[in-house]
Amino acid sequence: MDEDPDGDLFVFEGSSTMMGTWTQPEAIELLEEALNHASHLKPLWERIRVKEEGGRSLIGLPISSKVTDDTCDNHARHLWSLLNVLGLPLVPSPMALQRFDVDEDDLRPLIYVNVPAGKRKT
């Protein structure tokens, strides 16, 4: 990462800065299962990206190319709240989420079934 005179960080081409946490691979499965019951929150969770590596998984929220402490804090609070609403409290507080720089090619979106509102299973 490069830093400008104002102290803002910029992401290198092809990489993504994320606020997230490493967890067990089963957490991705639980998260994707929760999405079937949270289609009303889709604009919030559709930006979440995951990465699987070496028997563990990264769940995170990409940050824009201009990264500041404020944007990191905002994204951390957003992700923490969203994971709790979805029933997957992976960390005890937003402050426990970390900033990661990852290769964008290693990230994937969450997999979900887009069930029309009138056709939901009960």
Order of alpha helices (4+ residues) and beta strands (2+ residues): beta-beta-beta-alpha-alpha-beta-beta-beta-alpha-beta-beta
